Amino acid sequence: MKVIFAGTPEFARVALERLLAAGFEVPLILTQPDRPAGRGMKLQASPVKQCALEHGIAVAQPMSLRLDGKYPEEAAAAKAAIVAASADVMVVAAYGLILPQWVLDTPRLGCLNIHASLLPRWRGAAPIHRAIEAGDAETGVTIMQMDAGLDTGDMCVIERLPIAADDTTASLHDKLAELGGRLIVEALELAACGGLDRMSQPVEGVTYAHKIEKAESLIDWSESAEVIARRLRAFNPFPGGATSLGSEAIKVWGAVAEEGSGAAGTVLSADAQGVRVACGSGVLNMQLLQRAGGKRLAAGDFLHGFDLPVGAVLGEGSEKV
């Protein structure tokens, strides 16, 4: 079976590696254009492109696939490459571009998407983050037959995965990437013998995982400690949590909710066991912190260079993140 693969980040690279290891022929890979990254802001290839180059696979990086859009020449060149590949199916994983109808219709078996949620819950851009933020007990991966809607296509394969109490987006991402890689291989093996069934998504239970915005990192101490702790796990590795003491910005990367009370935002204690801050309900024990321009440090080490006195109030008048 010939497979065109479309994806960009590490989540997609894992699936691509599994497909190649399983022996599927991949004549063409689509991925996002190289982007500036790192301190030097040099152009860097996506993880999927790096994998493609390692395996000697042709790569297309159009800015758009819309033939009537802003980059018609790039789209036309991508179409020529897709048609020439004569693939049976396209596998899509966190690609980052909308696929117009001509792409969906080109492969004989259409396009299969690896989506990191139990559809129809958490359609959209950030399903892993939003599942943790919402306090979901489980998530999973859905292999979906793509249509023109936003993650609305028929479900082909679905498997559940529990969300651990200490899972961050980083740790859950890695689990789901491995699961997605295994499931897409299973789905294609079923498709090869005509045994890949399809089921419409339920009408009930639809939620949308909107893109994570940096402004969401600002901690609102009037919320409960449980809610804040979940959001910090959801926003690790990006964008983290943000608060301040006066003009000093503080990033929070790890914390747990505890019992206790006090005026929201007030530091109740600060030592090697953590910085305990009163919330709207409960107490947040911040255990991994970072000051502007510094490294992430355990609470005890952080406090050696940053004074957080008991009674100090965090976040007053802070609007920056």
Buried (B, 14 or more C-beta within 10 A) or exposed (E): BBBBBBBBBBBBBBBBBBBBEBEBEBBBBBBBBEEEEEEEEEEBBBBBBBBBEEEEBEBBBBBBBBBEBEBEEBBEEBBEBBEEBEBBBBBBBBBBBEBBEBBBEBBEBBBBBBBBBBBBBBBBBBBBBBBBBBEBEEBBBBBBBBBEEEBBBBBBBBBEBEBEEEBBBEBBBBBBBBBBBBBBBBBBBBBBEEEBEEEEBEEEEBBBBEEBEEEBBBBBBEBBBBBBBBBBBBBBEEBBBBBBBEEBBBBBBBBBBBEBEBEBBBBBBBEEEBBBBBBBBBBBBBBBBBBEEEEBBBBBBBBEEBEBEEEBBBBEEBEEB
